[in-house]
Amino acid sequence: MDCIPLICVCGCDKQLSLEGNEAHICPRCNNGTVYATKERNCFSFCCVPILPLGSEHIWHCSTCQWAASQKGPAPPLAGQAGGFYGAPQGGYGGGGYAPQGQMGYPQQPQQGYPMQPQPAYH
């Protein structure tokens, strides 16, 4: 009698399907590649989906794989990023660059610190 070893692989798979066609700005990588997506989780046996385990509507970035629930605020649209993509928009904690005037640095030298002359480069 001959025995043939069978390898059975089982686990949970995530399937993503695009729901919208409007591009949004990713708060992590600042690319305009975030779309409304439906994420389906299912149990699979030998790479065949068998049992659906649920689904969720998310925002998903196809560049850096960032994802967030659509229950929160939507990321800014790609065409309306406020002039530059690194603008801190709030809501996600995504960093970015702020214009020099908004950084909170003092514009005038503080009292007690004399201005040092800057060397002239020619």
Backbone as numpy.savetxt, mean C-alpha at the origin, in Angstrom:
# Nx Ny Nz CAx CAy CAz Cx Cy Cz
3.16 -56.87 -4.94 2.32 -55.69 -4.94 3.21 -54.45 -4.94
2.94 -53.56 -5.86 3.72 -52.33 -5.98 3.00 -51.19 -5.30
3.76 -50.34 -4.66 3.20 -49.14 -4.00 3.64 -47.90 -4.75
2.71 -47.07 -5.04 3.00 -45.80 -5.70 2.75 -44.70 -4.68
3.80 -43.96 -4.31 3.59 -42.89 -3.33 2.80 -41.73 -3.96
1.82 -41.27 -3.27 1.02 -40.12 -3.71 1.32 -38.94 -2.80
1.51 -37.83 -3.40 1.74 -36.61 -2.64 0.47 -35.77 -2.72
-0.16 -35.59 -1.60 -1.38 -34.79 -1.53 -1.06 -33.47 -0.84
-1.38 -32.40 -1.49 -1.13 -31.07 -0.95 -2.48 -30.44 -0.64
-2.63 -29.98 0.58 -3.86 -29.28 0.93 -3.49 -28.01 1.69
-4.37 -27.03 1.63 -4.12 -25.76 2.30 -5.18 -24.75 1.94
-4.91 -23.51 2.28 -5.83 -22.41 1.99 -5.21 -21.51 0.93
-5.99 -21.17 -0.06 -5.54 -20.31 -1.15 -6.32 -19.00 -1.12
-5.66 -17.94 -1.57 -6.31 -16.65 -1.74 -6.42 -16.36 -3.23
-7.61 -15.97 -3.65 -7.83 -15.61 -5.04 -8.27 -14.15 -5.07
-7.61 -13.35 -5.88 -7.93 -11.93 -6.00 -8.61 -11.68 -7.34
-9.69 -10.92 -7.30 -10.36 -10.52 -8.54 -10.61 -9.02 -8.50
-10.28 -8.37 -9.60 -10.39 -6.92 -9.72 -11.86 -6.52 -9.76
-12.22 -5.48 -8.99 -13.61 -5.01 -8.96 -13.77 -3.64 -9.60
-12.77 -2.80 -9.52 -12.89 -1.46 -10.07 -11.75 -1.18 -11.03
-11.89 -0.08 -11.79 -10.85 0.27 -12.74 -10.20 1.61 -12.43
-10.53 2.22 -11.30 -9.90 3.48 -10.91 -8.63 3.20 -10.13
-7.52 3.78 -10.58 -6.24 3.60 -9.90 -6.14 4.58 -8.74
-5.62 4.09 -7.62 -5.40 4.91 -6.43 -3.92 4.88 -6.08
-3.49 5.82 -5.23 -2.10 5.92 -4.82 -1.87 5.03 -3.60
-0.83 4.22 -3.65 -0.49 3.32 -2.54 0.21 4.13 -1.44
-0.25 4.01 -0.19 0.41 4.75 0.89 1.78 4.18 1.25
2.10 2.97 0.84 3.40 2.39 1.15 4.45 2.70 0.09
4.14 2.43 -1.18 5.16 2.60 -2.24 4.91 3.82 -3.12
3.82 4.55 -2.91 3.48 5.79 -3.64 3.30 5.58 -5.14
2.95 4.38 -5.57 2.63 4.12 -6.98 1.12 4.14 -7.16
0.68 4.44 -8.34 -0.75 4.46 -8.65 -1.25 3.09 -9.06
-1.04 2.08 -8.21 -1.39 0.70 -8.57 -2.29 0.05 -7.53
-3.11 0.84 -6.83 -4.06 0.29 -5.85 -5.44 0.27 -6.50
-6.08 -0.91 -6.47 -7.40 -1.08 -7.06 -8.34 -1.75 -6.06
-9.63 -1.52 -6.24 -10.64 -2.22 -5.45 -10.63 -3.68 -5.90
-10.51 -4.59 -4.93 -10.32 -6.00 -5.22 -11.18 -6.84 -4.28
-11.62 -7.99 -4.75 -12.32 -8.94 -3.89 -11.37 -10.10 -3.63
-11.15 -10.39 -2.35 -10.27 -11.48 -1.95 -11.12 -12.66 -1.49
-10.94 -13.81 -2.14 -11.68 -15.02 -1.77 -10.71 -16.03 -1.16
-11.05 -16.54 -0.01 -10.26 -17.58 0.64 -10.98 -18.90 0.48
-10.25 -19.95 0.12 -10.87 -21.26 -0.03 -9.87 -22.36 0.34
-10.41 -23.46 0.82 -9.61 -24.64 1.13 -9.40 -25.40 -0.17
-8.15 -25.80 -0.42 -7.86 -26.53 -1.65 -7.18 -27.85 -1.34
-7.45 -28.83 -2.18 -6.85 -30.16 -2.06 -6.25 -30.50 -3.41
-4.95 -30.77 -3.44 -4.22 -31.05 -4.68 -4.42 -29.92 -5.70
-4.30 -28.69 -5.24 -4.39 -27.49 -6.07 -5.77 -27.27 -6.69
-6.79 -27.93 -6.16 -8.15 -27.74 -6.64 -8.96 -27.12 -5.51
-9.54 -25.91 -5.73 -10.35 -25.30 -4.68 -11.58 -26.15 -4.38
-11.77 -26.50 -3.09 -12.85 -27.40 -2.70 -13.94 -26.66 -1.93
-13.54 -25.93 -0.88 -14.49 -25.35 0.05 -14.24 -23.85 0.20
-15.19 -22.98 -0.17 -14.99 -21.55 0.04 -15.04 -21.21 1.53
-14.13 -20.38 1.97 -14.06 -20.00 3.38 -14.49 -18.57 3.65
-14.80 -17.81 2.64 -15.25 -16.44 2.84 -14.58 -15.50 1.86
-15.05 -14.27 1.86 -14.47 -13.26 0.98 -14.50 -11.91 1.67
-13.70 -11.00 1.15 -13.61 -9.65 1.72 -13.28 -8.68 0.60
-13.82 -7.47 0.69 -13.52 -6.41 -0.26 -12.36 -5.61 0.30
-11.26 -5.52 -0.48 -10.05 -4.86 0.00 -9.52 -3.90 -1.05
-8.60 -3.02 -0.63 -7.76 -2.22 -1.52 -6.46 -2.99 -1.63
-5.97 -3.24 -2.84 -4.77 -4.06 -3.03 -3.82 -3.37 -4.00
-2.55 -3.27 -3.60 -1.51 -2.71 -4.46 -0.81 -3.85 -5.18
-0.79 -3.79 -6.49 -0.16 -4.86 -7.26 1.35 -4.73 -7.31
1.91 -3.61 -6.85 3.36 -3.43 -6.86 4.00 -3.98 -5.59
3.53 -3.54 -4.41 4.17 -3.94 -3.15 3.31 -4.90 -2.33
2.16 -5.30 -2.85 1.25 -6.25 -2.20 0.61 -5.69 -0.93
0.55 -4.37 -0.76 -0.12 -3.74 0.37 -1.61 -4.00 0.22
-2.28 -4.23 1.34 -3.73 -4.47 1.31 -4.37 -3.87 2.54
-5.58 -3.35 2.39 -6.36 -2.80 3.50 -7.83 -3.01 3.19
-8.64 -3.10 4.23 -10.07 -3.31 4.06 -10.71 -2.07 3.44
-11.75 -2.29 2.66 -12.48 -1.17 2.06 -13.42 -0.51 3.05
-13.49 -1.01 4.28 -14.33 -0.38 5.29 -13.75 0.96 5.73
-12.45 1.13 5.59 -11.79 2.38 5.95 -11.84 3.36 4.79
-11.16 4.50 4.93 -11.16 5.49 3.85 -10.40 4.98 2.63
-10.83 5.43 1.47 -10.18 5.03 0.22 -8.88 5.80 0.05
-7.86 5.17 -0.53 -6.63 5.90 -0.85 -6.94 6.98 -1.89
-6.12 8.03 -1.97 -6.39 9.09 -2.96 -6.28 8.56 -4.38
-7.09 9.13 -5.27 -7.05 8.73 -6.67 -5.71 9.12 -7.28
-5.28 8.37 -8.29 -3.97 8.59 -8.89 -3.87 9.96 -9.54
-4.91 10.49 -10.08 -4.87 11.80 -10.72 -5.07 12.95 -9.76
-5.37 12.68 -8.48 -5.67 13.73 -7.52 -4.78 13.61 -6.29
-3.49 13.46 -6.48 -2.59 13.23 -5.35 -2.08 14.52 -4.73
-2.61 15.67 -5.13 -2.20 16.91 -4.49 -0.90 17.47 -5.05
-0.53 17.12 -6.26 0.65 17.70 -6.87 1.87 16.79 -6.82
2.01 16.00 -5.80 3.11 15.04 -5.75 2.64 13.82 -5.01
3.20 12.66 -5.36 2.71 11.39 -4.84 3.04 11.17 -3.38
4.05 11.81 -2.84 4.46 11.55 -1.48 3.67 12.33 -0.44
2.58 12.98 -0.81 1.83 13.79 0.12 1.22 12.94 1.22
1.45 13.27 2.49 0.82 12.49 3.55 -0.68 12.73 3.52
-1.45 11.69 3.32 -2.90 11.81 3.20 -3.63 11.43 4.47
-3.00 10.74 5.40 -3.66 10.35 6.63 -4.53 9.13 6.43
-4.92 8.50 7.52 -5.81 7.36 7.44 -5.10 6.03 7.36
-3.91 5.98 6.79 -3.20 4.73 6.64 -1.84 4.74 7.32
-1.37 5.88 7.73 -0.06 5.95 8.35 1.07 5.88 7.35
0.77 6.04 6.08 1.80 6.01 5.06 2.59 7.30 5.08
3.88 7.20 5.12 4.74 8.38 5.17 4.77 9.09 3.85
5.72 9.94 3.71 5.87 10.69 2.48 6.68 11.92 2.74
6.76 12.75 1.76 7.54 13.97 1.85 6.60 15.15 1.99
6.92 16.04 2.88 6.12 17.25 3.06 6.90 18.42 2.49
6.21 19.44 1.97 6.91 20.62 1.49 7.72 21.26 2.62
8.77 21.97 2.25 9.70 22.52 3.24 9.00 23.45 4.24
8.03 24.22 3.81 7.35 25.15 4.71 6.50 24.47 5.77
6.11 23.21 5.56 5.24 22.52 6.50 6.00 21.63 7.48
7.32 21.64 7.43 8.10 20.74 8.27 8.21 21.23 9.72
7.93 22.48 9.97 8.01 22.98 11.33 9.40 23.46 11.72
10.31 23.55 10.76 11.64 24.06 11.06 11.56 25.58 11.24
12.35 26.15 12.14 12.31 27.60 12.33 12.85 28.31 11.10
12.18 29.38 10.74 12.60 30.16 9.59 13.65 31.20 9.97
13.65 31.64 11.21 14.61 32.62 11.71 15.57 31.92 12.66
16.82 32.40 12.76 17.73 31.80 13.76 17.21 32.08 15.17
17.39 31.11 16.06 16.89 31.27 17.42 17.80 32.19 18.22
17.25 32.78 19.29 18.00 33.68 20.15 19.14 32.92 20.82
20.29 33.56 20.96 21.41 32.97 21.65 22.36 32.21 20.74
21.99 32.01 19.49 22.87 31.33 18.54 23.21 32.31 17.42
24.44 32.84 17.42 24.78 33.79 16.36 24.90 33.08 15.00
24.56 33.80 13.97 24.68 33.27 12.61 26.14 33.14 12.26
26.53 31.99 11.77 27.91 31.77 11.32 27.99 32.14 9.85
29.03 32.86 9.46 29.16 33.19 8.03 29.41 31.92 7.23
28.76 31.82 6.10 28.92 30.67 5.21 30.07 30.94 4.25
30.92 29.95 4.00 32.01 30.17 3.04 31.47 30.34 1.63
32.11 31.19 0.88 31.70 31.44 -0.51 32.45 30.48 -1.42
31.71 29.75 -2.22 32.32 28.82 -3.17 32.22 29.42 -4.57
33.31 29.37 -5.28 33.31 29.96 -6.62 33.48 28.92 -7.65
